Amino acid sequence: MRYLLVLLVICLIGCELPVEPKEELAELKLVNGLDVDITDFYMRDVDDWDGSWAPNLICGEALLPGESRVFEIVPSNYDLRAVDIDYEFYFNFDVEITLDGYCWVVVEW
């Protein structure tokens, strides 16, 4: 109880408590340039040695042709994988995503 009272007094007299700095996030824009829906989108940090993909980031909300979605992520190098409604896979490997952001337009090769 005394700790809370001391904390309240400190706040009331204008002293600043240390705040953990927030990590800056980058924007990754995923654009569906296909003629079919994108049903799954995964990414993994290239420095992650176990090789597993993160969970599906669009979670059952298909990305229709021409639509886009923006994700806020920690800047790093990533492998990206999109899957369309016909279970065709699209990859973009070792993508450097900086604070300037990155846009991936998924198209057929």
C-alpha positions as CSV (number, residue, x, y, z in Angstrom):
1,M,0.0,0.0,0.0
2,R,2.8,2.4,0.8
3,Y,4.4,1.7,-2.6
4,L,1.2,2.8,-4.3
5,L,1.0,5.9,-2.2
6,V,4.6,6.8,-3.0
7,L,4.0,6.1,-6.7
8,L,0.9,8.4,-6.6
9,V,2.8,11.2,-5.0
10,I,5.6,10.9,-7.5
11,C,3.1,11.2,-10.3
12,L,1.3,14.1,-8.8
13,I,4.5,16.2,-8.4
14,G,5.4,15.7,-12.0
15,C,8.3,13.3,-11.9
16,E,8.5,11.1,-14.9
17,L,8.8,7.4,-14.4
18,P,11.1,5.5,-16.8
19,V,9.2,4.2,-19.8
20,E,10.4,1.4,-22.0
21,P,11.0,2.7,-25.5
22,K,8.7,1.3,-28.1
23,E,10.2,-0.6,-31.0
24,E,9.5,1.2,-34.3
25,L,7.4,-0.9,-36.7
26,A,7.6,-1.0,-40.5
27,E,4.6,-1.4,-42.8
28,L,4.4,-4.4,-45.1
29,K,1.7,-4.0,-47.8
30,L,0.4,-7.2,-49.4
31,V,-1.4,-6.6,-52.7
32,N,-3.4,-9.3,-54.5
33,G,-2.4,-8.9,-58.2
34,L,-3.9,-12.3,-59.1
35,D,-7.3,-13.2,-60.7
36,V,-8.2,-15.4,-57.7
37,D,-8.4,-14.9,-53.9
38,I,-5.4,-15.1,-51.7
39,T,-6.5,-17.3,-48.7
40,D,-3.2,-17.5,-46.7
41,F,-0.2,-15.3,-46.0
42,Y,2.8,-16.4,-44.0
43,M,6.1,-14.9,-43.2
44,R,9.2,-15.9,-41.3
45,D,12.4,-14.1,-40.2
46,V,15.3,-15.4,-42.3
47,D,17.4,-15.4,-39.1
48,D,15.0,-17.9,-37.5
49,W,16.8,-21.1,-37.8
50,D,13.9,-23.5,-37.1
51,G,12.5,-22.8,-40.5
52,S,8.8,-22.7,-39.4
53,W,6.4,-20.2,-40.8
54,A,4.4,-17.8,-38.6
55,P,0.6,-18.4,-38.3
56,N,-1.6,-17.3,-41.2
57,L,-1.8,-13.5,-41.0
58,I,-5.0,-13.1,-43.0
59,C,-6.8,-15.7,-40.8
60,G,-9.7,-16.7,-43.0
61,E,-10.3,-13.3,-44.5
62,A,-9.5,-13.9,-48.1
63,L,-7.8,-11.1,-50.0
64,L,-9.8,-10.6,-53.1
65,P,-8.2,-9.7,-56.5
66,G,-7.1,-6.1,-56.4
67,E,-7.4,-5.8,-52.6
68,S,-4.5,-5.0,-50.3
69,R,-3.8,-5.4,-46.6
70,V,-1.1,-3.7,-44.5
71,F,0.7,-5.3,-41.6
72,E,2.9,-3.6,-39.0
73,I,6.1,-5.7,-38.4
74,V,9.5,-5.3,-36.9
75,P,12.0,-4.4,-39.6
76,S,14.2,-7.3,-40.6
77,N,14.7,-9.7,-43.5
78,Y,11.8,-12.0,-44.1
79,D,10.6,-14.9,-46.4
80,L,7.1,-14.3,-47.6
81,R,4.6,-16.9,-48.7
82,A,1.1,-16.4,-50.2
83,V,-1.4,-19.2,-51.1
84,D,-4.3,-18.7,-53.4
85,I,-7.7,-20.4,-53.3
86,D,-6.5,-23.0,-55.8
87,Y,-3.6,-23.9,-53.4
88,E,-0.9,-22.3,-55.7
89,F,2.0,-21.1,-53.7
90,Y,3.9,-17.8,-54.2
91,F,7.2,-17.0,-52.5
92,N,9.3,-13.9,-52.0
93,F,12.6,-14.8,-50.3
94,D,15.0,-12.8,-48.2
95,V,13.0,-9.5,-48.4
96,E,14.6,-6.6,-46.5
97,I,11.8,-4.7,-44.8
98,T,13.0,-1.4,-43.4
99,L,11.2,1.5,-41.7
100,D,10.5,2.8,-45.2
101,G,8.2,-0.2,-45.6
102,Y,7.7,-2.7,-48.4
103,C,5.0,-3.6,-50.9
104,W,4.6,-7.1,-52.3
105,V,2.3,-7.4,-55.3
106,V,1.6,-11.1,-55.7
107,V,1.4,-12.0,-59.4
108,E,1.9,-15.1,-61.4
109,W,5.3,-15.5,-63.0
